[in-house]
Each structure stands twice: as structure tokens, then as C-alpha cells.
């Protein structure tokens, strides 16, 4: 059971890490406006925009700078830390 729990944690943590990298790439693509028109840009838009839209509704841009991407990354990393704490607690309860 502990091995299954550890494997599940690694899969979920890895997925969150990959999504964080995709978000960083998507945010950096805003520096190159035509990058969103590429096939890769459209794919990242499909993957990342629903998550970022939540934060864009809450956090308005200041001037021409939007901090919603940074806040979205912080929340995603907090979710990873919470996942780690949860699985550590579950692992300790099993042993």
C-alpha cells in the first residue's frame, strides 16, 4: 500500500511540475505576440488559459503588467507543497 501511495504521489507531483513549466513557457510567450499563433502556442493556450483565466478575473492588471501568471504559479506551487504534506501524513498513518 505504501508503494502505491508513493507512486501516486510521484505521478501527481510530476504532473503539477510539468504544468508549472508549461505555464512559465506560456507566460514568457507573451513577450513574442506572434508566438501564440503557432501550433505550439495554440496548444499551450488550450491547456493554460482556463487556469489563468480564474486569476485574471480576480487580479486586475496594473498598467500594462499582469501579475495573474505569477500568482497562478505561486498557487500551483502551494498545491504541490500541500500534496506533499498530505501524502506524508498518509504515509505516516500507514506505518
C-alpha positions as semicolon CSV with decimal commas, in nm:
position;residue;x (nm);y (nm);z (nm)
1;X;0,000;0,000;0,000
2;X;0,285;0,238;0,082
3;X;0,445;0,179;-0,259
4;X;0,116;0,253;-0,433
5;X;0,081;0,572;-0,231
6;X;0,436;0,677;-0,317
7;X;0,380;0,608;-0,687
8;X;0,057;0,809;-0,685
9;X;0,238;1,098;-0,516
10;X;0,517;1,092;-0,775
11;X;0,267;1,094;-1,062
12;X;0,063;1,382;-0,920
13;X;0,368;1,583;-0,819
14;X;0,526;1,528;-1,160
15;X;0,207;1,639;-1,335
16;X;0,196;1,958;-1,131
17;X;0,563;2,023;-1,206
18;X;0,512;1,975;-1,580
19;X;0,209;2,206;-1,569
20;X;0,419;2,469;-1,391
21;X;0,679;2,454;-1,667
22;X;0,407;2,483;-1,932
23;X;0,266;2,788;-1,752
24;X;0,608;2,953;-1,741
25;X;0,655;2,892;-2,114
26;X;0,306;3,027;-2,183
27;X;0,370;3,339;-1,976
28;X;0,705;3,401;-2,145
29;X;0,538;3,364;-2,485
30;X;0,356;3,693;-2,416
31;X;0,684;3,869;-2,494
32;X;0,652;3,741;-2,851
33;X;0,296;3,821;-2,966
34;X;0,309;3,604;-3,278
35;X;0,413;3,300;-3,071
36;X;0,050;3,238;-2,974
37;X;-0,038;3,188;-3,342
38;X;0,190;2,886;-3,378
39;X;0,065;2,530;-3,330
40;X;0,253;2,502;-3,002
41;X;0,114;2,838;-2,889
42;X;-0,244;2,730;-2,961
43;X;-0,185;2,405;-2,772
44;X;-0,049;2,593;-2,470
45;X;-0,341;2,837;-2,489
46;X;-0,584;2,546;-2,473
47;X;-0,401;2,395;-2,175
48;X;-0,308;2,703;-1,971
49;X;-0,573;2,966;-2,041
50;X;-0,859;2,811;-1,837
51;X;-0,641;2,806;-1,525
52;X;-0,501;3,155;-1,581
53;X;-0,847;3,299;-1,658
54;X;-0,951;3,236;-1,298
55;X;-0,670;3,457;-1,172
56;X;-0,722;3,723;-1,440
57;X;-1,079;3,770;-1,319
58;X;-0,958;3,820;-0,961
59;X;-0,636;4,019;-1,013
60;X;-0,662;4,320;-1,245
61;X;-0,355;4,425;-1,443
62;X;-0,156;4,719;-1,313
63;X;-0,090;4,939;-1,612
64;X;0,025;4,706;-1,887
65;X;0,159;4,442;-1,648
66;X;-0,049;4,146;-1,534
67;X;0,057;3,967;-1,219
68;X;-0,203;3,692;-1,254
69;X;0,051;3,449;-1,402
70;X;0,285;3,490;-1,106
71;X;0,000;3,439;-0,860
72;X;-0,117;3,133;-1,056
73;X;0,233;2,982;-1,032
74;X;0,250;3,054;-0,659
75;X;-0,088;2,885;-0,603
76;X;0,022;2,586;-0,811
77;X;0,341;2,552;-0,604
78;X;0,140;2,581;-0,282
79;X;-0,078;2,297;-0,412
80;X;0,236;2,088;-0,467
81;X;0,351;2,156;-0,110
82;X;0,004;2,071;0,020
83;X;0,008;1,748;-0,179
84;X;0,344;1,663;-0,027
85;X;0,217;1,730;0,324
86;X;-0,096;1,524;0,264
87;X;0,093;1,223;0,132
88;X;0,349;1,250;0,413
89;X;0,065;1,239;0,665
90;X;-0,099;0,944;0,488
91;X;0,231;0,760;0,470
92;X;0,292;0,808;0,842
93;X;-0,056;0,681;0,924
94;X;0,010;0,363;0,728
95;X;0,337;0,283;0,903
